[in-house]
Amino acid sequence: MESIQSSDGTPIAFDRSGDGPPVVLVPGLFQHRAIDPGTAELAALLAPRFTVFHYDRRGRGDSGDTAPYAVEREIEDLGALIDAAGGAAALYGMSSGGALALEAAARGLAVTQLAVYEPPFTNDDGTIEPSEELATGVAEHVEAGRPGDAVALFMTSSGVPAEAVAEMRQAPFWAGLESVAHTMPYDLTLMGDTTLLSERAPTIAVPTLVLDGGASDPWGRRSADAVAAAVPGAERRTLEGQTHEVAAEPLAPVLAEFFGRA
């Protein structure tokens, strides 16, 4: 593990592997190095051709946190990682991490290429932000010290049956989700800013690849289509058979081919 300091002094932990052009993997909701073997596998598959940075977003895993939260602080975290990578890097963002990667490119960080997988901009009712009710409910549970209830609310609001969530709460992995529940409002804040797609994404001028899974829920395709339409010249691809929980093995060669064009 390595660590850098962000602009506000927050330590950001990361693993560096491989050799070649730098690629930073930007995690989505709940993901961090200790509980996310899928992203670690993706890093290992990309490492023969790229120098891969797999990091913990602020508030998660081995990274620190500094109040109050602002999306700008996470942009600064990515800027510090890009500096550690040599001053410029490609970004791959998963789910809400894709929105963060889009923000980084739109706000002028030294991003050479950008790939995103199903940033969750569109809900089943066609809106492009998390509901205010969900964001408020999650925040209330977190502030009251009920991380499990916060996670459960998010999952049921995302369409997971309550009975399935009740079973998940008994599973060993649930503790890992609870450990980062306090960062859920961060992602909901990020996704709640509708001006990212309407105002900033159209200013992105780096090669961009927008991905979804052929077996994902309909919102995944709508989200990917919305991003591809917003970013000038974006390339659009679907990984057949994949869901929102995309597997590293089919994803890695697609990213390697795209990032290898530089």
TORKOL-4160 file (C-alpha; in steps of 0.2 Angstrom, whole numbers, padded with zeros to 4 digits, m for minus):
262
<pt num="1" X="0000" Y="0000" Z="0000"/>
<pt num="2" X="0005" Y="0018" Z="m0004"/>
<pt num="3" X="m0002" Y="0034" Z="0002"/>
<pt num="4" X="m0003" Y="0052" Z="m0004"/>
<pt num="5" X="m0010" Y="0068" Z="0004"/>
<pt num="6" X="m0024" Y="0077" Z="m0005"/>
<pt num="7" X="m0025" Y="0096" Z="m0005"/>
<pt num="8" X="m0034" Y="0097" Z="0011"/>
<pt num="9" X="m0022" Y="0085" Z="0020"/>
<pt num="10" X="m0033" Y="0069" Z="0019"/>
<pt num="11" X="m0022" Y="0054" Z="0016"/>
<pt num="12" X="m0028" Y="0043" Z="0001"/>
<pt num="13" X="m0022" Y="0025" Z="0001"/>
<pt num="14" X="m0019" Y="0016" Z="m0015"/>
<pt num="15" X="m0010" Y="0001" Z="m0023"/>
<pt num="16" X="0001" Y="0003" Z="m0038"/>
<pt num="17" X="0004" Y="m0012" Z="m0050"/>
<pt num="18" X="0011" Y="m0015" Z="m0067"/>
<pt num="19" X="0021" Y="m0005" Z="m0079"/>
<pt num="20" X="0016" Y="0006" Z="m0094"/>
<pt num="21" X="0004" Y="0021" Z="m0096"/>
<pt num="22" X="m0005" Y="0025" Z="m0080"/>
<pt num="23" X="m0023" Y="0021" Z="m0077"/>
<pt num="24" X="m0033" Y="0025" Z="m0061"/>
<pt num="25" X="m0048" Y="0014" Z="m0056"/>
<pt num="26" X="m0061" Y="0025" Z="m0048"/>
<pt num="27" X="m0073" Y="0015" Z="m0037"/>
<pt num="28" X="m0092" Y="0016" Z="m0036"/>
<pt num="29" X="m0103" Y="0015" Z="m0021"/>
<pt num="30" X="m0097" Y="0003" Z="m0007"/>
<pt num="31" X="m0081" Y="m0002" Z="m0016"/>
<pt num="32" X="m0064" Y="m0001" Z="m0008"/>
<pt num="33" X="m0048" Y="m0011" Z="m0008"/>
<pt num="34" X="m0052" Y="m0022" Z="0007"/>
<pt num="35" X="m0069" Y="m0028" Z="0001"/>
<pt num="36" X="m0068" Y="m0027" Z="m0018"/>
<pt num="37" X="m0059" Y="m0042" Z="m0026"/>
<pt num="38" X="m0067" Y="m0038" Z="m0043"/>
<pt num="39" X="m0057" Y="m0022" Z="m0045"/>
<pt num="40" X="m0042" Y="m0030" Z="m0038"/>
<pt num="41" X="m0044" Y="m0043" Z="m0052"/>
<pt num="42" X="m0046" Y="m0030" Z="m0065"/>
<pt num="43" X="m0030" Y="m0021" Z="m0059"/>
<pt num="44" X="m0021" Y="m0037" Z="m0061"/>
<pt num="45" X="m0027" Y="m0041" Z="m0078"/>
<pt num="46" X="m0022" Y="m0023" Z="m0084"/>
<pt num="47" X="m0005" Y="m0023" Z="m0075"/>
<pt num="48" X="0004" Y="m0032" Z="m0090"/>
<pt num="49" X="0001" Y="m0017" Z="m0101"/>
<pt num="50" X="m0002" Y="m0002" Z="m0089"/>
<pt num="51" X="0003" Y="0005" Z="m0072"/>
<pt num="52" X="m0013" Y="0003" Z="m0063"/>
<pt num="53" X="m0019" Y="0014" Z="m0047"/>
<pt num="54" X="m0032" Y="0005" Z="m0037"/>
<pt num="55" X="m0037" Y="0017" Z="m0023"/>
<pt num="56" X="m0049" Y="0020" Z="m0008"/>
<pt num="57" X="m0060" Y="0035" Z="m0010"/>
<pt num="58" X="m0060" Y="0046" Z="0005"/>
<pt num="59" X="m0069" Y="0039" Z="0020"/>
<pt num="60" X="m0066" Y="0021" Z="0015"/>
<pt num="61" X="m0054" Y="0008" Z="0019"/>
<pt num="62" X="m0036" Y="0015" Z="0023"/>
<pt num="63" X="m0040" Y="0032" Z="0016"/>
<pt num="64" X="m0044" Y="0047" Z="0028"/>
<pt num="65" X="m0059" Y="0059" Z="0028"/>
<pt num="66" X="m0060" Y="0077" Z="0032"/>
<pt num="67" X="m0077" Y="0086" Z="0035"/>
<pt num="68" X="m0086" Y="0094" Z="0027"/>
<pt num="69" X="m0088" Y="0083" Z="0012"/>
<pt num="70" X="m0089" Y="0091" Z="m0006"/>
<pt num="71" X="m0087" Y="0084" Z="m0023"/>
<pt num="72" X="m0073" Y="0096" Z="m0026"/>
<pt num="73" X="m0063" Y="0087" Z="m0012"/>
<pt num="74" X="m0064" Y="0070" Z="m0022"/>
<pt num="75" X="m0059" Y="0079" Z="m0038"/>
<pt num="76" X="m0043" Y="0085" Z="m0028"/>
<pt num="77" X="m0040" Y="0067" Z="m0022"/>
<pt num="78" X="m0040" Y="0061" Z="m0040"/>
<pt num="79" X="m0028" Y="0076" Z="m0045"/>
<pt num="80" X="m0016" Y="0070" Z="m0031"/>
<pt num="81" X="m0017" Y="0052" Z="m0038"/>
<pt num="82" X="m0014" Y="0059" Z="m0056"/>
<pt num="83" X="0001" Y="0069" Z="m0050"/>
<pt num="84" X="0008" Y="0053" Z="m0042"/>
<pt num="85" X="0005" Y="0044" Z="m0058"/>
<pt num="86" X="0017" Y="0056" Z="m0067"/>
<pt num="87" X="0005" Y="0071" Z="m0071"/>
<pt num="88" X="m0007" Y="0063" Z="m0083"/>
<pt num="89" X="m0017" Y="0047" Z="m0082"/>
<pt num="90" X="m0032" Y="0038" Z="m0090"/>
<pt num="91" X="m0047" Y="0035" Z="m0079"/>
<pt num="92" X="m0059" Y="0020" Z="m0078"/>
<pt num="93" X="m0075" Y="0024" Z="m0067"/>
<pt num="94" X="m0087" Y="0011" Z="m0061"/>
<pt num="95" X="m0105" Y="0016" Z="m0057"/>
<pt num="96" X="m0105" Y="0032" Z="m0047"/>
<pt num="97" X="m0086" Y="0032" Z="m0049"/>
<pt num="98" X="m0090" Y="0035" Z="m0067"/>
<pt num="99" X="m0098" Y="0051" Z="m0063"/>
<pt num="100" X="m0083" Y="0056" Z="m0052"/>
<pt num="101" X="m0072" Y="0052" Z="m0067"/>
<pt num="102" X="m0083" Y="0062" Z="m0078"/>
<pt num="103" X="m0082" Y="0077" Z="m0066"/>
<pt num="104" X="m0063" Y="0075" Z="m0065"/>
<pt num="105" X="m0061" Y="0076" Z="m0084"/>
<pt num="106" X="m0074" Y="0090" Z="m0086"/>
<pt num="107" X="m0066" Y="0101" Z="m0072"/>
<pt num="108" X="m0049" Y="0101" Z="m0081"/>
<pt num="109" X="m0039" Y="0087" Z="m0073"/>
<pt num="110" X="m0025" Y="0080" Z="m0084"/>
<pt num="111" X="m0035" Y="0065" Z="m0090"/>
<pt num="112" X="m0029" Y="0057" Z="m0106"/>
<pt num="113" X="m0043" Y="0045" Z="m0109"/>
<pt num="114" X="m0059" Y="0041" Z="m0100"/>
<pt num="115" X="m0070" Y="0025" Z="m0098"/>
<pt num="116" X="m0085" Y="0023" Z="m0088"/>
<pt num="117" X="m0097" Y="0009" Z="m0084"/>
<pt num="118" X="m0115" Y="0012" Z="m0081"/>
<pt num="119" X="m0115" Y="0029" Z="m0071"/>
<pt num="120" X="m0132" Y="0028" Z="m0063"/>
<pt num="121" X="m0139" Y="0044" Z="m0070"/>
<pt num="122" X="m0156" Y="0038" Z="m0074"/>
<pt num="123" X="m0169" Y="0030" Z="m0063"/>
<pt num="124" X="m0183" Y="0018" Z="m0069"/>
<pt num="125" X="m0195" Y="0033" Z="m0070"/>
<pt num="126" X="m0184" Y="0043" Z="m0082"/>
<pt num="127" X="m0177" Y="0055" Z="m0069"/>
<pt num="128" X="m0158" Y="0058" Z="m0069"/>
<pt num="129" X="m0155" Y="0060" Z="m0050"/>
<pt num="130" X="m0157" Y="0050" Z="m0034"/>
<pt num="131" X="m0174" Y="0055" Z="m0026"/>
<pt num="132" X="m0173" Y="0068" Z="m0012"/>
<pt num="133" X="m0183" Y="0056" Z="m0001"/>
<pt num="134" X="m0169" Y="0043" Z="m0003"/>
<pt num="135" X="m0155" Y="0055" Z="0000"/>
<pt num="136" X="m0163" Y="0061" Z="0015"/>
<pt num="137" X="m0168" Y="0044" Z="0022"/>
<pt num="138" X="m0150" Y="0038" Z="0020"/>
<pt num="139" X="m0143" Y="0053" Z="0028"/>
<pt num="140" X="m0154" Y="0052" Z="0043"/>
<pt num="141" X="m0150" Y="0033" Z="0046"/>
<pt num="142" X="m0131" Y="0037" Z="0045"/>
<pt num="143" X="m0132" Y="0052" Z="0057"/>
<pt num="144" X="m0142" Y="0041" Z="0069"/>
<pt num="145" X="m0129" Y="0028" Z="0069"/>
<pt num="146" X="m0139" Y="0015" Z="0059"/>
<pt num="147" X="m0128" Y="0011" Z="0045"/>
<pt num="148" X="m0136" Y="m0006" Z="0041"/>
<pt num="149" X="m0153" Y="0003" Z="0039"/>
<pt num="150" X="m0145" Y="0016" Z="0027"/>
<pt num="151" X="m0138" Y="0002" Z="0016"/>
<pt num="152" X="m0155" Y="m0008" Z="0017"/>
<pt num="153" X="m0164" Y="0008" Z="0012"/>
<pt num="154" X="m0153" Y="0011" Z="m0003"/>
<pt num="155" X="m0155" Y="m0007" Z="m0009"/>
<pt num="156" X="m0174" Y="m0008" Z="m0007"/>
<pt num="157" X="m0175" Y="0009" Z="m0016"/>
<pt num="158" X="m0164" Y="0002" Z="m0030"/>
<pt num="159" X="m0176" Y="m0013" Z="m0033"/>
<pt num="160" X="m0169" Y="m0026" Z="m0022"/>
<pt num="161" X="m0184" Y="m0036" Z="m0013"/>
<pt num="162" X="m0185" Y="m0033" Z="0005"/>
<pt num="163" X="m0184" Y="m0052" Z="0009"/>
<pt num="164" X="m0167" Y="m0053" Z="m0001"/>
<pt num="165" X="m0160" Y="m0038" Z="0009"/>
<pt num="166" X="m0165" Y="m0046" Z="0025"/>
<pt num="167" X="m0156" Y="m0062" Z="0020"/>
<pt num="168" X="m0141" Y="m0051" Z="0015"/>
<pt num="169" X="m0140" Y="m0043" Z="0032"/>
<pt num="170" X="m0136" Y="m0060" Z="0040"/>
<pt num="171" X="m0122" Y="m0063" Z="0027"/>
<pt num="172" X="m0103" Y="m0060" Z="0032"/>
<pt num="173" X="m0101" Y="m0047" Z="0018"/>
<pt num="174" X="m0114" Y="m0035" Z="0026"/>
<pt num="175" X="m0102" Y="m0029" Z="0039"/>
<pt num="176" X="m0091" Y="m0022" Z="0025"/>
<pt num="177" X="m0105" Y="m0013" Z="0017"/>
<pt num="178" X="m0110" Y="m0005" Z="0034"/>
<pt num="179" X="m0092" Y="0000" Z="0036"/>
<pt num="180" X="m0093" Y="0013" Z="0022"/>
<pt num="181" X="m0112" Y="0017" Z="0024"/>
<pt num="182" X="m0106" Y="0034" Z="0031"/>
<pt num="183" X="m0100" Y="0038" Z="0013"/>
<pt num="184" X="m0116" Y="0034" Z="0004"/>
<pt num="185" X="m0122" Y="0052" Z="0006"/>
<pt num="186" X="m0106" Y="0057" Z="m0004"/>
<pt num="187" X="m0111" Y="0047" Z="m0019"/>
<pt num="188" X="m0129" Y="0053" Z="m0018"/>
<pt num="189" X="m0123" Y="0071" Z="m0018"/>
<pt num="190" X="m0112" Y="0067" Z="m0033"/>
<pt num="191" X="m0126" Y="0059" Z="m0042"/>
<pt num="192" X="m0139" Y="0072" Z="m0037"/>
<pt num="193" X="m0130" Y="0086" Z="m0047"/>
<pt num="194" X="m0140" Y="0086" Z="m0064"/>
<pt num="195" X="m0129" Y="0099" Z="m0071"/>
<pt num="196" X="m0115" Y="0087" Z="m0074"/>
<pt num="197" X="m0123" Y="0079" Z="m0089"/>
<pt num="198" X="m0131" Y="0095" Z="m0095"/>
<pt num="199" X="m0117" Y="0107" Z="m0093"/>
<pt num="200" X="m0100" Y="0100" Z="m0089"/>
<pt num="201" X="m0100" Y="0083" Z="m0099"/>
<pt num="202" X="m0102" Y="0092" Z="m0115"/>
<pt num="203" X="m0086" Y="0101" Z="m0112"/>
<pt num="204" X="m0076" Y="0085" Z="m0111"/>
<pt num="205" X="m0063" Y="0084" Z="m0125"/>
<pt num="206" X="m0054" Y="0068" Z="m0121"/>
<pt num="207" X="m0057" Y="0051" Z="m0129"/>
<pt num="208" X="m0071" Y="0043" Z="m0120"/>
<pt num="209" X="m0078" Y="0025" Z="m0119"/>
<pt num="210" X="m0096" Y="0022" Z="m0112"/>
<pt num="211" X="m0100" Y="0005" Z="m0107"/>
<pt num="212" X="m0115" Y="m0005" Z="m0101"/>
<pt num="213" X="m0120" Y="m0023" Z="m0098"/>
<pt num="214" X="m0131" Y="m0032" Z="m0110"/>
<pt num="215" X="m0140" Y="m0041" Z="m0095"/>
<pt num="216" X="m0141" Y="m0025" Z="m0084"/>
<pt num="217" X="m0157" Y="m0018" Z="m0079"/>
<pt num="218" X="m0165" Y="m0005" Z="m0091"/>
<pt num="219" X="m0158" Y="0010" Z="m0082"/>
<pt num="220" X="m0140" Y="0004" Z="m0085"/>
<pt num="221" X="m0143" Y="0006" Z="m0104"/>
<pt num="222" X="m0152" Y="0022" Z="m0102"/>
<pt num="223" X="m0138" Y="0029" Z="m0091"/>
<pt num="224" X="m0125" Y="0024" Z="m0103"/>
<pt num="225" X="m0135" Y="0031" Z="m0118"/>
<pt num="226" X="m0137" Y="0048" Z="m0109"/>
<pt num="227" X="m0118" Y="0049" Z="m0105"/>
<pt num="228" X="m0113" Y="0045" Z="m0123"/>
<pt num="229" X="m0125" Y="0058" Z="m0130"/>
<pt num="230" X="m0118" Y="0071" Z="m0118"/>
<pt num="231" X="m0100" Y="0068" Z="m0121"/>
<pt num="232" X="m0094" Y="0074" Z="m0138"/>
<pt num="233" X="m0087" Y="0060" Z="m0149"/>
<pt num="234" X="m0090" Y="0047" Z="m0135"/>
<pt num="235" X="m0088" Y="0028" Z="m0140"/>
<pt num="236" X="m0103" Y="0017" Z="m0135"/>
<pt num="237" X="m0101" Y="m0002" Z="m0131"/>
<pt num="238" X="m0111" Y="m0015" Z="m0123"/>
<pt num="239" X="m0103" Y="m0030" Z="m0114"/>
<pt num="240" X="m0115" Y="m0045" Z="m0118"/>
<pt num="241" X="m0120" Y="m0055" Z="m0104"/>
<pt num="242" X="m0114" Y="m0043" Z="m0091"/>
<pt num="243" X="m0124" Y="m0035" Z="m0077"/>
<pt num="244" X="m0121" Y="m0019" Z="m0066"/>
<pt num="245" X="m0109" Y="m0031" Z="m0057"/>
<pt num="246" X="m0097" Y="m0032" Z="m0072"/>
<pt num="247" X="m0084" Y="m0046" Z="m0071"/>
<pt num="248" X="m0066" Y="m0041" Z="m0073"/>
<pt num="249" X="m0062" Y="m0055" Z="m0086"/>
<pt num="250" X="m0073" Y="m0048" Z="m0101"/>
<pt num="251" X="m0070" Y="m0030" Z="m0096"/>
<pt num="252" X="m0051" Y="m0030" Z="m0095"/>
<pt num="253" X="m0048" Y="m0033" Z="m0114"/>
<pt num="254" X="m0060" Y="m0020" Z="m0119"/>
<pt num="255" X="m0052" Y="m0007" Z="m0107"/>
<pt num="256" X="m0035" Y="m0013" Z="m0113"/>
<pt num="257" X="m0039" Y="m0010" Z="m0131"/>
<pt num="258" X="m0046" Y="0007" Z="m0128"/>
<pt num="259" X="m0032" Y="0013" Z="m0117"/>
<pt num="260" X="m0019" Y="0005" Z="m0128"/>
<pt num="261" X="m0024" Y="0017" Z="m0142"/>
<pt num="262" X="m0015" Y="0032" Z="m0134"/>
